[in-house]
Amino acid sequence: MGECCGRDDYQATFSDRFARQMARRFRTRGLTRVEERLVGFLTERGIDGATVLEIGGGVGGIQIELLRRGAASATNLEISTNYEDEARLLLEHSELTGRVSRRFLDIAVAPDDVEPADLVVLHRVVCCYPDYERLLAAAGSHTRRLLVLSHPPRNGMTRVALWGENALRRLRRNDFRAFVHSPPAMVDVLAAQGLTPRYRHHGLAWDVVGFER
């Protein structure tokens, strides 16, 4: 989890209330536009029979969509346990329970405890992790074919917004912090793992970058 935060801070930030909100949104509206871009990058390059590793997948909406569109199985890695009830209900409703493994593990800390997969997904994860180099190196080393991630654009607006959020957390004595890491530096970490950027989308709140081995 890095040096900034303990497990309790993640639990408090990604609470069961937050999980219910995410699950309700997925049930009623499906994937967000950003999530569709991540899934679209992968499906356009072929996912039939592929294995998926999603780091910080929350309630699992992206995994469900990838399985519906042809992927064979998925593994979700989480730190917060608050997503589990909602994730289980979504899998049961989608009749996909037996095709998803949900584990509590920090891949940056214990990379050897995770099996590689054909596809790796990190949506709204890198900004929650202080040591992005360690996280992305672990993620990159675990993909056989494709990796796709989202991150906040590094501009004045996002820096101010995250500064405000982090200040509020300080007042609440929550040590969780959000980060705006350097996009070129993140690409360099994944390039060192043998991955080449093939897709980029710049958005107001989230950028998406897709890589291929």
Secondary structure, DSSP 4 states (H G I P E B T S, - for coil): --SS--HHHHHHHS-HHHHHHHHHHHHHH-S-HHHHHHHHHHHHT--TT-EEEEET-TT-HHHHHHHHTT--EEEEEES-STTHHHHHHHHHHHT-GGGEEEEE--TTT-GGGS--EEEEEESS-GGG-S-HHHHHHHHHHTEEEEEEEEE---SHHHHHHHHHHHHHHHHTT---------HHHHHHHHHTTT-EEEEEE--SS-EEEEEE-
